[in-house]
């Protein structure tokens, strides 16, 4: 059993999202959730299944995203490198990280060959140490991709050293379970959100295994602290919320609501007393599934 959590650069066109959903289910995978956000202009798919089925579904979704999404017209607040921005494979109980890595390499090389798409491998699937961390690979985003690929140090791990004209490049890898968890602030000042993000993320001296950025949500008239919790057992959502409350109080604002993006192990929210948008039974997976 493997989990795959592709993030695509489309969060507004429901027809495209339905097409991508259909290719996953047609391949035989269990599609657990699709989370789309118009401001981020991004959707997160979560599907599970036996290794061969998940690889087949991932390849079908990747190909469909390349053909359906034109990055030349894409504008959203979330950093992105291509139509299929990032595709991680996660080992579930009974499988190993090496199997997730093998799936990432197989799907990445197949997409590179069939779609002429530059592929970077990240996380546990990284072939170059400097490419282990996702933010570093994504630096410069789609608009800076041609310049970056011209640097010999950033030659893709598979595929051509020139961007796909409409789909950019893709980042494919393997990792442990991650929780995408956001806080929508009362105010709309993105400067405040970015300052709070610096306070809580690990790279700025904040909480262990937490990444965070501040972004505007123009359609909702609020700012957001968008977070990835890389190890919820080390830093659970409850601890993140406590730190956010203090940081917001110091900044003269507060958290309007929390959001779960995609799925999470059910035990991650033990002791969490605040309302969370998207925290429904279908998105909470049995913790025993994860290694």
BAVO-591973 format. One record per residue (C-alpha): x, y, z. Coordinates in pm, whole numbers, padded with zeros to 5 digits, always signed. Example, Ala and Ser with C-alpha at 12.3 -4.5 7.8 and 13.67 -1.06 7.14 Angstrom:
// BAVO-591973
+01230-00450+00780+01367-00106+00714
This chain:
// BAVO-591973
+00000+00000+00000+00113+00351-00090-00037+00697-00053+00015+00962-00322-00058+01331-00264-00015+01525-00590-00048+01905-00577-00157+02057-00909-00163+02422-01012-00539+02445-01061-00787+02541-00794-01066+02713-00986-01174+02506-01286-01398+02231-01153-01407+02063-01493-01030+02014-01489-01039+01889-01129-01312+01640-01218-01107+01514-01512-00807+01460-01286-01024+01284-01028-01168+01057-01294-00828+00940-01420-00729+00846-01065-01039+00639-00999-01029+00487-01348-00683+00356-01266-00829+00173-00966-00691+00388-00683-00903+00492-00386-00945+00870-00411-00981+00981-00050-00996+01358-00094-00962+01654-00331-00899+01991-00169-00911+02295-00401-00837+02658-00310-00908+02946-00549-00665+03193-00389-00380+02943-00386-00502+02832-00733-00404+02484-00631-00560+02147-00558-00435+01863-00342-00537+01507-00432-00502+01219-00187-00531+00860-00307-00431+00518-00177-00387+00168-00308-00151-00114-00385+00181-00002-00526+00114-00085-00892-00229+00078-00881-00098+00396-00720+00185+00424-00971-00063+00382-01257-00300+00644-01112-00015+00888-01043+00114+00860-01398-00235+00910-01541-00295+01217-01324+00045+01362-01413-00016+01326-01785-00365+01473-01757-00236+01772-01558+00034+01844-01816-00227+01854-02093-00499+02042-01902-00309+02319-01719-00135+02612-01888+00113+02775-01650+00149+03080-01874-00190+03193-01746-00152+03072-01389-00153+03320-01100-00194+03215-00738-00047+03291-00397+00116+02951-00346+00470+02893-00480+00472+02654-00777+00707+02519-01042+00465+02360-01284+00123+02221-01369+00203+01909-01167+00387+02101-00900+00476+01830-00652+00392+01460-00625+00503+01281-00307+00464+00909-00243+00415+00801+00118+00468+00443+00241+00178+00299+00434+00185+00008+00677+00323-00300+00507+00533-00102+00259+00873+00062+00288+01026+00397+00208+01239+00228-00056+00918+00120-00233+00790+00478-00223+01122+00598-00365+01103+00340-00643+00752+00456-00729+00864+00819-00743+01154+00736-00973+00941+00517-01201+00660+00772-01239+00900+01065-01276+01102+00897-01550+00787+00788-01733+00650+01145-01729+00984+01282-01842+00987+01046-02138+00624+01065-02249+00562+01435-02184+00909+01583-02232+00875+01722-01881+01175+01817-01663+01164+01622-01337+01336+01690-01004+01341+01417-00739+01314+01538-00380+01284+01414-00024+01386+01053+00027+01389+01011-00353+01645+01289-00406+01944+01195-00620+02125+01518-00531+02158+01624-00167+02076+01987-00247+01736+01876-00377+01608+01702-00065+01414+02006+00059+01111+02108-00146+01136+02488-00100+01490+02487-00236+01388+02299-00549+01091+02529-00605+01293+02852-00568+01240+03089-00860+00907+02924-00943+00771+02876-01294+00876+03223-01409+01242+03160-01322+01254+02803-01449+01428+02863-01781+01710+03054-01614+01746+02790-01345+01758+02498-01586+02036+02675-01777+02256+02631-01467+02443+02295-01491+02396+02251-01116+02021+02241-01170+01999+02006-01464+01685+01796-01412+01714+01443-01276+01504+01326-01573+01372+01490-01886+01496+01785-02090+01696+02078-01951+01436+02319-02091+01093+02391-01941+00785+02232-02084+00625+02532-02263+00293+02512-02078+00355+02272-01787+00693+02392-01656+00855+02117-01450+00749+01870-01181+00894+01777-00842+00840+01412-00750+00957+01235-00438+00895+01024-00132+00840+01131+00227+00673+01041+00554+00328+01168+00647+00287+01549+00633-00005+01761+00750-00096+02075+00554-00255+02303+00812-00347+02668+00768-00456+02956+00991-00681+03228+00851-00623+03554+01039-00884+03811+01138-00716+04085+00937-00607+04116+00576-00252+04249+00636-00021+03996+00468+00280+04167+00628+00150+04057+00967+00091+03703+00838+00446+03684+00706+00587+03809+01036+00389+03546+01226+00505+03277+00980+00867+03370+01051+00798+03336+01422+00670+02980+01403+00870+02812+01124+01174+02604+01205+01404+02774+00954+01364+03105+01142+01416+02952+01485+01056+02855+01552+00890+02518+01601+01064+02195+01496+00949+02039+01168+00721+02330+01079+00726+02527+00754+00516+02840+00719+00451+03127+00479+00216+03424+00494-00016+03478+00196-00315+03699+00106-00660+03549+00053-00808+03819-00168-01135+03638-00232-01200+03618+00143-01050+03950+00251-00808+03789+00497-00443+03694+00531-00335+03337+00598-00045+03156+00758-00005+02844+00540+00185+02564+00710+00328+02218+00655+00380+02007+00966+00655+01767+00863+00637+01552+01177+00310+01582+01369+00437+01354+01645+00720+01596+01712+00513+01914+01676+00137+01843+01673-00129+02091+01554-00218+02168+01916+00132+02301+01984+00132+02500+01660-00200+02662+01753-00071+02757+02097+00233+02928+01944+00014+03097+01681-00216+03236+01950+00078+03399+02125+00227+03534+01802-00108+03672+01691-00169+03840+02027+00170+04010+02002+00084+04124+01649-00259+04258+01749-00463+04001+01558-00610+03654+01611-00689+03335+01424-01034+03341+01264-01028+02971+01176-00799+02678+01107-00808+02465+00792-00696+02111+00722-00579+02068+00362-00611+01711+00240-00595+01428+00493-00427+01359+00827-00385+01073+01073-00674+01087+01319-00448+01100+01624-00281+01422+01502-00570+01628+01639-00591+01468+01981-00646+01747+02236-00713+02008+01967-01008+02211+02096-01055+02469+01819-01285+02433+01516-01100+02324+01201-01252+02363+00854-01219+02038+00663-01169+01826+00975-01424+01561+00882-01424+01187+00927-01341+01111+00563-01020+01313+00590-00899+01148+00910-00708+00832+00831-00630+00544+01064-00292+00621+01227-00204+00252+01192-00177+00310+00815+00137+00517+00861+00484+00398+00946
